[in-house]
Structures are given as C-alpha cells and as structure tokens.
C-alpha cells in the first residue's frame, strides 16, 4: 500500500498540513465556540482546497520545477519574486517563533516531575539546543520529516483515545460572538500545506498519475479538517475554560501528569523536527538565493525569531493567528495572482484546469484580504 502513488502523495500532503497549528485549535474553540470554529473550517477548508488546487495547476502548467518564489519570478517577474520572498520569510520566521514558544510549554510539562522552571526558560533551552544543529548544518530533513509526522499522529491519537471518556458537554462552548474573529488566522495556519504540492505532483507525475492530484488534494483537505475539529472538540470538552494555548498542559488535572508528559514528549519531537526543517530552509535560502555568507545566514535564521521572542512575542495562539492571517493570507492572494498569470503563460497543458471566474477569484481574494486586515487591526 505504501508503494501506491495515491497513498504516498496523500500521506505526504496530510503530513505537511498537520503540524503545530493543531495545538491552537482547542483554545480557539473554547474562546469562540465549536459552531463558529466549524464554520471557519467549512469556509476556509473550501478556500484552502481551492488554493492547493491552484498551486497544483501552476505546477502542472510549468515544465520546470520551482517553488512559490521561483514561480513568482517566472510568471510575475521581479515584483512577484519579491512578494513571495516577503511572505515566505514572514511565514517561516513566524513559524519558528511559534515553535520556540510552544517548545517552552512542552519542555516545562515534560520535565515537571523532575524540575520546576518557567516556559520562558524552557523556550530558551529549546532554541539553544536546536540552533546548534542549524548552525552545524546537519542533513536531517528526510529523517526529521518522518519523525515529525509519526510523532504528531501518535500524540493526537493518544490524546483522543484518553480524552473521550472525560469529555463533558457543559465544557463545550457552542458560540461566542465576542470572539468571532479569533479563529481566522489560527484555522488558516493549521490548514495550509501548499509547500508540499510540488513534491506530491512529482510523486504522481513520475507514476503517470497526475490526474489524481485533484482527488489527493480534496481527500487531504477533508481528513485534516475533520482531524483538527475532533481533536479540538475532545480537548475543549475535557479541560473547558482551563484549556491552555498549547492544548496539552491544561489536560494535566484530568488525564494526569504522566500521560500528558508522554504527549508533550511526542509534541516536542514534532515541533523540534519542524524547527530544524524550517530553520535550515531559511538559512539555505539566504545563502543560495541571496548570497549571504554561511555565518550571516545562520545568524539571521536562528537569531531573528529569538529577538522577537525576547521582545515579548510569546503568545502561541496570537503568533500563529498573525502568521496565518497575514503571511499566509497574503500568500494566498499571491497564489490567485500567480494562477491567472500561469493560465496565460504556462507552457504545458495541465491535467485539470480551475474555473477562471472573476467572481470566484475576487471572492477568495477579498476573504483573504479581509483576514489580513483583521489580524493587523485586532
């Protein structure tokens, strides 16, 4: 089954989408309510599904292999390249910052029975240890991707399996309109996985199954949205108003410190792997795309998120909401812009073609643009 191109592509995309964002969903659900979060998943699941398909069509229309920055340069020129450089750096640095913050919470939870220290100290330890690996430039990406995906699904399965018997209906908020806009960036951050589209397109193209890309993206969107919602409902149903921003530490009074520590261990592995992958990606982009020296590129990759952390950016949900709502929202608008150009200039006939309806493009663009403004003004 693992050799089936459809299954392999599906596993790759689901593994890319499901990341640290899942830990912010329960908190958003307790603040805004299950019904409102469900509405966000329905709306943004549809928008992100369309954007993933858009990236897929862009890849299929292009004989050469690129990523968003390369496609921006190819189809939109210097302005397009600069736009995607900005959104990519914004998103990566923001994600690294989020991992530093939640890493501190996980480390504190994991070590609570041995030593007592603050999440702030835990974050510094997390950053310090992993930054050494980034500076050394160890080739960990292939290994860490496997660890990351496996560890994350283990912790989610563990939490779900142990939580259901403790769920109380009274703990689940149905709707709180005062926090209506809070899930916007959180849900978008959690659902986006378009960085994997070129990779899964190659998997399907090599096996002459490119026509299945449309189905893979649709199935992956449904699986991840349902997984997020069920996980959020389970955690919120157990811990209620005590739900923490990292989802796990708030479960200690209900599931016990040992069980939660196991979850924190796997969660720590997950975000550590993500930190290494993204940190190395940013370092190498600065080196090879912009000509930075090895030392300077390493320093920027590891110090920029730390500086933001030390300046006071330490609220996990607020960080992923900002990254999701602004960086990924802008990137989504850029993808729509890129798709229209690729439809006109692409050198290859794609296996599928999305509608060119101005209403569809305008509606998706306005929704994403509204989200950018919401996150900037809130």
C-alpha positions in Angstrom: 0.0 0.0 0.0 2.9 2.4 0.8 4.1 2.0 -2.8 0.7 3.2 -4.1 1.4 6.7 -5.6 -2.0 8.0 -4.4 -1.5 6.8 -0.8 2.1 8.1 -0.8 1.0 11.5 -2.1 -1.9 11.7 0.3 0.3 10.8 3.3 2.8 13.4 2.2 0.3 16.2 1.9 -1.6 15.3 5.2 1.7 15.1 7.0 2.7 18.5 5.7 -0.6 20.2 6.6 -1.0 18.6 10.1 1.6 20.4 12.2 1.9 22.7 15.3 -1.3 24.5 14.3 -3.4 21.7 15.6 -2.4 22.6 19.2 -4.0 26.0 18.8 -7.4 24.7 17.7 -8.8 23.7 21.2 -8.0 27.1 22.7 -9.7 28.8 19.7 -12.7 26.5 20.2 -13.1 27.4 23.9 -12.9 31.1 23.1 -15.1 31.3 20.0 -17.2 28.2 20.3 -17.5 24.9 18.4 -20.1 26.2 16.0 -18.0 29.2 14.9 -14.9 27.1 14.5 -16.8 24.6 12.5 -17.9 27.4 10.2 -14.3 28.5 9.8 -13.3 25.0 8.8 -16.1 24.8 6.3 -15.3 28.2 4.7 -11.5 28.1 4.9 -11.4 24.4 4.1 -13.0 25.3 0.8 -10.7 28.3 0.2 -7.6 26.4 1.1 -8.7 23.5 -1.0 -9.1 25.9 -4.0 -5.6 27.4 -3.3 -4.0 24.0 -3.0 -5.6 23.1 -6.4 -4.4 26.4 -7.7 -0.8 25.6 -6.8 -1.2 22.2 -8.3 -2.4 23.7 -11.6 0.5 26.2 -11.6 2.9 23.2 -11.1 1.2 21.2 -13.9 1.4 24.1 -16.3 5.1 24.5 -15.8 7.7 22.1 -17.3 10.4 23.2 -14.9 10.5 22.5 -11.2 10.2 25.5 -8.9 8.7 26.6 -5.6 6.5 29.7 -5.0 9.4 32.2 -5.2 10.5 30.6 -8.4 7.0 30.6 -9.9 6.6 34.2 -8.8 9.8 35.1 -10.7 8.9 33.1 -13.8 5.3 34.3 -14.2 5.2 37.7 -12.4 8.8 39.0 -12.7 10.8 40.8 -10.1 7.7 42.1 -8.3 6.3 38.6 -8.0 9.6 37.2 -6.7 9.9 40.0 -4.1 6.3 39.4 -3.0 6.8 35.7 -2.4 10.2 36.3 -0.8 8.5 38.6 1.8 5.6 36.2 2.5 7.9 33.2 2.7 10.4 34.8 5.2 7.4 36.2 7.2 5.8 32.8 7.4 9.0 30.9 8.2 10.2 33.3 10.9 6.7 33.5 12.4 6.5 29.7 12.5 10.0 29.4 14.1 8.9 31.9 16.8 5.7 29.9 17.4 7.8 26.7 17.8 10.1 28.4 20.3 7.1 29.5 22.4 5.2 26.2 22.4 8.5 24.3 22.8 8.9 26.0 26.2 5.5 24.8 27.3 6.1 21.3 26.2 9.5 21.2 27.8 8.1 22.5 31.1 5.3 19.9 31.0 7.7 17.1 30.2 10.1 18.0 33.0 7.6 19.0 35.6 8.1 15.9 37.7 11.9 16.4 37.7 12.5 20.1 37.8 10.4 23.3 38.0 11.1 26.0 35.6 9.2 28.6 33.6 8.1 28.2 30.0 10.4 31.2 29.2 13.4 29.2 30.3 12.2 26.1 28.5 11.9 28.1 25.3 15.5 29.4 25.6 16.7 25.8 26.1 14.7 24.6 23.2 16.0 27.4 21.0 19.6 26.9 22.1 19.9 23.2 21.5 18.2 23.2 18.1 20.0 26.3 16.9 23.3 24.4 17.3 22.0 21.8 14.8 21.0 24.5 12.4 24.4 26.2 12.6 26.2 22.8 12.1 24.1 22.2 9.0 23.3 18.6 9.7 21.3 17.0 6.9 18.3 16.0 9.0 15.4 16.9 6.7 14.5 13.4 5.4 14.8 11.9 8.9 13.0 14.7 10.7 10.1 14.7 8.3 9.5 11.0 9.2 9.9 11.7 12.9 7.7 14.8 12.8 4.8 13.1 11.1 4.9 9.9 13.1 5.3 11.7 16.5 2.4 14.1 15.8 0.0 11.4 14.9 1.0 9.4 17.9 0.3 12.4 20.3 -3.0 13.2 18.6 -4.1 9.5 18.7 -3.1 9.3 22.4 -4.9 12.5 23.4 -8.1 11.4 21.5 -8.0 7.9 22.9 -7.7 9.0 26.5 -9.8 12.1 26.4 -13.2 10.9 25.2 -14.4 9.4 28.5 -13.6 12.7 30.3 -15.5 14.9 27.8 -18.3 16.9 29.4 -20.9 18.6 27.2 -21.0 21.5 29.6 -17.4 22.3 28.8 -18.1 22.8 25.1 -18.9 26.4 24.2 -21.3 26.5 21.3 -20.8 30.1 20.1 -19.3 33.2 21.5 -19.7 36.1 19.0 -17.4 38.3 21.1 -14.5 36.2 19.8 -15.9 35.7 16.4 -12.7 36.7 14.5 -10.2 34.9 16.8 -10.1 31.6 14.8 -9.4 33.3 11.5 -5.6 33.1 11.4 -5.4 30.0 13.6 -7.5 27.9 11.3 -5.7 29.2 8.1 -2.3 28.5 9.7 -3.5 25.0 10.5 -4.9 24.1 7.1 -2.2 25.4 4.8 0.1 22.9 3.2 0.7 24.2 -0.3 4.5 23.9 0.2 4.1 20.1 -0.4 2.1 20.5 -3.7 5.2 20.5 -6.0 6.5 17.4 -4.2 3.3 15.4 -4.4 2.9 16.5 -8.0 6.3 14.9 -8.7 5.2 11.7 -7.0 2.1 11.4 -9.1 3.8 12.6 -12.3 6.6 10.0 -12.0 4.0 7.3 -11.8 1.9 8.8 -14.6 -0.9 9.5 -12.1 -1.0 13.3 -12.4 -4.8 13.3 -13.0 -5.2 12.1 -9.4 -3.7 15.3 -7.9 -7.2 16.8 -7.8 -8.5 13.9 -5.7 -5.5 13.8 -3.4 -5.9 17.4 -2.5 -9.6 17.0 -1.9 -9.2 14.0 0.3 -6.3 15.5 2.3 -8.4 18.7 3.0 -11.3 16.6 4.3 -9.1 14.4 6.5 -7.2 17.2 8.1 -10.2 19.4 8.7 -12.1 16.6 10.4 -9.0 15.6 12.5 -8.5 19.1 13.7 -12.1 19.6 14.6 -12.4 16.3 16.5 -9.1 17.0 18.3 -10.2 20.5 19.3 -13.6 19.2 20.5 -12.1 16.4 22.5 -9.5 18.7 24.3 -12.0 21.5 24.8 -14.6 19.0 26.1 -12.2 17.8 28.8 -10.5 20.9 30.0 -13.1 23.6 29.2 -12.2 27.1 30.3 -8.8 25.6 31.6 -7.8 24.8 28.0 -4.3 26.0 27.5 -2.8 27.6 24.4 -0.6 24.6 23.9 -3.6 22.2 24.3 -1.7 19.7 26.5 -0.7 21.4 29.8 -4.3 22.2 30.5 -5.1 18.4 30.5 -2.9 17.6 33.4 -5.6 17.8 36.1 -7.8 15.5 34.1 -5.5 12.9 32.4 -2.6 13.0 34.9 0.9 14.4 34.6 2.4 11.2 33.3 0.0 10.8 30.4 0.3 14.4 29.4 4.1 14.2 29.7 4.1 11.4 27.1 2.0 13.6 24.8 4.3 16.6 25.5 7.3 14.4 24.6 5.9 13.5 21.2 4.7 17.1 20.7 8.2 18.3 21.5 9.7 15.9 18.9 7.2 17.2 16.3 8.0 20.8 16.7 11.7 20.2 17.1 11.7 18.5 13.8 9.7 21.3 12.2 12.0 23.9 13.7 15.1 22.2 12.2 13.5 21.8 8.8 12.3 25.4 8.6 15.4 26.8 10.1 17.7 25.0 7.6 15.3 26.0 4.8 15.6 29.7 5.7 19.4 29.5 6.2 19.9 27.9 2.9 17.5 30.3 1.1 19.6 33.2 2.4 22.8 31.5 1.3 21.9 30.3 -2.1 19.2 32.8 -3.2 20.6 36.0 -1.8 24.3 35.3 -1.4 24.6 35.6 2.3 27.6 34.1 4.0 27.2 30.8 5.9 27.7 32.6 9.3 25.3 35.5 8.4 22.6 33.3 7.0 22.8 31.0 10.1 22.7 34.1 12.4 19.6 35.5 10.7 17.8 32.2 10.8 18.3 31.5 14.5 18.5 35.0 15.9 15.6 36.7 14.3 12.9 34.6 15.9 14.8 34.7 19.2 14.9 38.5 19.1 11.1 38.6 18.6 10.6 36.2 21.5 12.8 38.3 23.8 10.9 41.5 22.7 7.7 39.9 24.1 6.1 37.9 21.3 5.3 34.9 23.5 1.6 34.1 23.0 1.4 31.0 20.8 -2.2 31.4 19.5 -1.6 35.1 18.8 1.6 34.3 16.8 0.0 31.6 14.7 -3.1 33.7 14.1 -0.8 36.6 12.8 1.2 34.3 10.6 -1.9 32.5 9.3 -4.0 35.6 8.8 -1.3 37.9 7.4 1.6 36.0 5.9 -0.4 33.0 4.6 -3.4 35.3 3.8 -1.2 37.5 1.6 0.5 34.4 0.1 -3.0 33.0 -0.7 -3.8 36.3 -2.6 -0.5 36.0 -4.4 -1.3 32.4 -5.4 -4.5 33.6 -7.1 -2.5 36.3 -8.9 0.0 33.7 -9.9 -2.6 31.3 -11.2 -4.1 33.9 -13.5 -0.7 34.6 -15.0 0.1 30.8 -15.3 -3.1 30.2 -17.2 -1.9 32.8 -19.8 1.8 32.0 -19.9 2.1 28.3 -18.8 4.0 26.2 -21.4 2.2 22.9 -20.6 -1.4 21.7 -20.7 -2.4 20.7 -17.2 -4.3 17.6 -16.2 -7.0 19.8 -14.7 -7.9 23.5 -15.0 -9.8 25.5 -12.4 -12.5 27.9 -13.5 -11.3 31.4 -14.4 -14.4 33.1 -13.0 -13.6 36.6 -11.8 -16.3 36.3 -9.1 -14.5 33.2 -7.7 -11.1 34.8 -7.7 -12.5 38.1 -6.3 -14.4 36.4 -3.6 -11.5 34.3 -2.4 -9.2 37.3 -2.6 -11.5 39.6 -0.6 -11.9 37.0 2.1 -8.2 36.5 2.5 -7.7 40.3 2.3 -10.3 40.8 5.0 -8.4 38.3 7.2 -5.2 40.2 6.7 -6.8 43.4 7.8 -8.5 41.7 10.8 -5.2 40.3 12.1 -3.4 43.6 11.6 -6.1 45.7 13.2 -7.1 43.5 16.1 
